[in-house]
């Protein structure tokens, strides 16, 4: 069973979700707009590849 995952970061007003990590990084407030990854491992890899000033983490979809 494949479980989808997303990348998120904390902001003052709640979570923001990674929409695109290629080129300029884009974030959205809505989880529906978030980029979906095939599993938690791939989402974690994407979070770790972001610039060091961005603290992001992987979450299972629907969290």
Residue pairs with C-beta under 8 A, 6 or more apart in sequence:
2 38
2 39
3 39
3 40
3 60
3 61
4 36
4 37
4 38
4 39
4 60
4 61
5 36
5 37
5 38
5 39
5 40
5 42
5 43
5 44
5 58
5 59
5 60
5 61
6 17
6 18
6 31
6 34
6 35
6 36
6 37
6 43
6 58
6 59
6 61
7 17
7 18
7 21
7 34
7 35
7 37
7 43
7 46
7 47
7 50
7 56
7 57
7 58
7 59
8 15
8 16
8 17
8 18
8 34
8 56
8 57
8 58
8 59
9 15
9 16
9 18
9 27
9 54
9 55
9 56
9 57
10 55
13 29
14 29
15 29
15 31
16 27
16 28
16 29
17 27
17 28
17 29
17 30
17 31
17 33
17 34
17 35
18 25
18 26
18 27
18 34
18 35
18 46
18 47
18 50
18 56
19 26
19 27
19 28
19 33
19 34
19 35
20 26
20 35
21 35
21 46
21 49
21 50
25 50
25 51
25 54
28 34
31 61
35 46
36 61
37 43
37 46
37 58
40 58
40 60
43 58
43 59
44 57
44 58
46 58
47 56
47 57
47 58
50 56
